[in-house]
Amino acid sequence: MTDATALRPGDVARRTRTVRARDIELFTELTGDRNPVHYDADLAARSRFGGIVVQGGVTTGLLNALVAEDLPGPGSVFLHVDWRFPAPVRPGDVLTAEARVLEVRADKPVCTLATTVRTAEGVVVVDGTAVVWRDPVVRREVEQQGTSQRAPEQPAPTMEEGSA
């Protein structure tokens, strides 16, 4: 979608990705989540999950990318999410995230999306809704630059010691 005002109920976008064991490591590095069900194959096999499971944040991260890149698009941020996780995700699973527009506010650049993530076998692993706001300044700038310049390589922001 190139214009938040052009969003209509029923609009849909999808994004597919294969989850890798490395994603678990990267998420742990980022967050510190060292839950044994993500790493200890023996213990995870004896748990109710029956094996290694991927962190929910890795799974929902696909929805982050879908919303930020595709629907509604650049400048979009979650205001509220309501997600449930009915089934585990395993390394190697091929996931497809889907966002479908349920409602578009006329008074501001806010929409409500139905959000779902499924495995290639059709098993729902995340299901719920998200309320999303799309910054009109970012939207306009991206549209003016065109999609080829949408994500320039930039160094990650850093904080100097003593600054807060």
N, C-alpha and C positions, 0 to 999 in steps of 0.2 A: 504494500500500500504506500503510495507516495503522499497522500494528503489525509490527515486524520479526519477531516470533515467528510471525506469520501467513504469512510467506513460504513458498512451496512450490516445489520444483523444477518447472520448466515455466512458472511465472509469467513474463509478458512485458510489456514496455512499449516504446512507440515515440515518437519525437519527430522532426518534420520541419521543415526550415528551408532557405531559399534562401540560398546563399553569395553575398555581394556583393564587388565589388572593394574597397569601403570596409573590409571585414573584414580584408583584407591590410594596409591602412594602419593600422588600429587595432591589429592584432597587432604590427606593426613598432614602433609607438609604445610599446606595452607592453613588448616584449622586446628591441628593437634588431635583430631579424632582418631584414637588408637584402639577403638573397641575391638576385642578379640574376634568377634564374628566377621570382621573384615580381613583378618590376617591369619588366625590360627585354624588351619583346615580341619584338624582333628576335633578341636572344641566346637567349631562351627558345625561340623557334621553331626555332633551329638546334641546340638541345640534344636529348637523348634524349626529353625530355618533349613536344617539338613545340609548345610554347606556354606561356603563363603558367600557373603552378600555385599553388594556395593552400597556405599553410603547414600542416603536419600538425597543429600545435596548434590551428588554427582548426577543423579537421575533428574532432579528438578533443574539442574543447570542447563539441560537441553531446552527447557521451557524459557529460561532466561535468554538464551541465544535466539530462540524463535521470536520472542516478543521484541527484543532489542534490534534484531536484524530484518525481520519479515513482517510481523503483524502485531502492533501497528507499525513498528520500525524504529529507526534511530531516534534517540531522545526519549524513548519509552522507559518507564520505571514502574515497578509494582508498588501500588499503594496498599493493597491488601490481598492476601492469598488464603484460600481455604482448601487444603489438599489432604487427601487420605492416601495411604500406601497399602493397597489390598494384597499385593504379592511382592516377593523379593526380586531383586535384579542381581544377576550373576555376571562375573567377567565373561565376555564373549557374547552376551546378549546383544541383539540388534534392536535398538529402540527407535520408535517413531513418536515424536511429540506432535501434538495437534492443538491448535488454538482456533476456536470458533467464536466469532463476535455474537454475543447475546444481546447487548444493549449499548447504545451510543448516546452520551449526554449531549444535548443541544447547547447547553450553557458553558461548557468547558471541554477541553480536549481529554476527556475521560471515557473509557469504555469498559465494559465487563465482558470477560472471555470465559467460555467453557474450556478447560484445559485437561488434556489426557495424554498419558504416555503409555504406549503398548509395546510389547515384544513382537518380534516377527511372527510369532505363533498366535498373536492376537490377545495375549494375556494383558489385562489392564494392570499396570504397576503404580500409576499415579492417576488420580481423578479428582477434579474439583473445579474451582473457579478462581479467577484473578481479576482484580480491579486495577486498571493500568492508566497512567497519565502519560501523555506524550508532549514533551516540551515543544511549543510551536517555533521557538527561535532555532533550536537544533534541527527540527524538521525542515524549515525553510532553507537553512544553510546547506544541509545535505542535498536538498533538491537542486539548489543553485550550483553546487560543486559537481553533481552527478555521482552515480554509484561507483565509478572507478576511483574516486578520491575519498570514498566514504570512511575508510579506516586507515588513516596514515600511520606509519610506524612512529611511535613516540616512546621515549623512555618512561618507565614507570615513575610516578611521583614519589619523592622521598621526603622524609622529615629529618631536619637537623636536630642534634641533641640540644636540649634546652628550649626548643620551640614547642609550643603547645597550642 
